[in-house]
Amino acid sequence: MRAILFAIVPLLALGILCAAYAGSPDGHPLEKCGVIAKINGKETSVVLPSLHVIEQTAQAGPFVLPADAPPGVSAVECGRRSPIPAENDYKVLKAGFPFYIVAPDGRVSVLELSNGRLQASTQDGEFTSAEISQIQAYLNKAQEHFNASAPDANAKK
């Protein structure tokens, strides 16, 4: 089964994360991550210094939100140097969360699961043809991993 590359979905509140990524003291962090959660009835972006998606998904086992994540998480988001997904980002989707990758130029990659198929889209900008090729290759490889492994027992319902 091949993954599909889609374009344009509604943008959620990612401004706080962009600011956290851009304002990092080291100037070049691997990523700054957070979640989107319903707080006081509103979808809110919450930066979580304890959340490191690249690090956490590189380990064996499923992706799990850190203990300090607020209740009502609807998505995971990370500011990164590139909108191209990292090797194991699909584990975030297996855990039941869409995943937003915010590039320094403000473009946003959105990874989602639809009817068992991984898909990617962009917001606030477009992918270059080279990025489209890289993202499609990622989706195809990640779909194979996704299909080969059992669903996570603790996936969000």
Secondary structure, DSSP 8 states (H G I E B T S, - for coil): ---EE---------HHHHHHHHT-TTS--SEEEEEEEEETTEEEEEE-TT--HHHHHHSSS-----TT--SSEEEEEEEES-SS--TTTHHHHHTT--EEEE-TTS-EEEEEEETTEEEEEEESS---HHHHHHHHHHHHHHHHHHHHS---TT---
